[in-house]
Amino acid sequence: LRVYAIACRFELEEESKIASQHTLCIKVTECPLSEDLKYISAYQYHRLLDLQRRRAKMAQDLIVYRDEVKCMMCNGTHYGAFYPPKWWKDWEARAKAELHERPTTDVIFSWSFLAESAKAGCERCGGSIVDAHVFLEKLRKGIDALPSTI
């Protein structure tokens, strides 16, 4: 955030774009107050917050259950309608919350984050996550392809 502020202060457009991309992996509103922020406009700060908000919304919109995500034990039908596996429901909720704070794929596709969702599911959900790796990788690439700079 400080690098972004310094780049904005000295009108370094390319550097401010690069710095804005790096702010996606932090909670901007929870960063400590810095003297460097005194020298940027509300417009420049708002652009950064808007980038985070728009990217988070676009990323959250990409997280949609697909029939190719299955679990042999907990993914079943009820009156002809398919239900997503328990791990997916847990992962989807936590991933959307995480993307709201930090709209990058670093955390939500980490093995530790996925393992927490496996624990929230049935005994076969861990294998289901591994089986869904192709779908999850496509989803990750889709999120990574979203606009990432001011």
Steps between C-alpha positions, in 0.01 A plus 500: 500500500787735578663428164168571328470830691855604411448409133178703492664795674773522239261418212679178410213339309666167417632455852161584650340231282756243612460600865119488471524139384707409806243655734248235396655251741458725805207650687552860393257643754687328783846626407669723755474871440800626306629853451522423128120489477486872584628581154250316285154612404176342608452419132822295488413315821145443378632352174692244704199408714285483187748261336477271802120519513447438128750216480354336811150514350615359165695222673207411726272485195729240340459261793204302376433133568537273197374144462857379445568559872380184671545298815408133497357518849336837562420616145160360434160568359184601670190490283717507189706805602873462555655648811863610517740315729530624855861610443387722212241680711759567769772601251265725302391695808852538640651578157249778434568648843876485440466655153306787654806580713777404258387439141782264400522125462801453729302402808183336366683244288767418757502143628444614857188696401366205297584259784278700735212449259577129476468478879160673479375234259458126518777242519530490119502874439882515507513268200228704333713814528793321339270369224379857438854631441445566129185703570668685787800583281272644229323704764831625635615605153170679443540701819866572427400636157276769652615865487764546769621859475348845529 
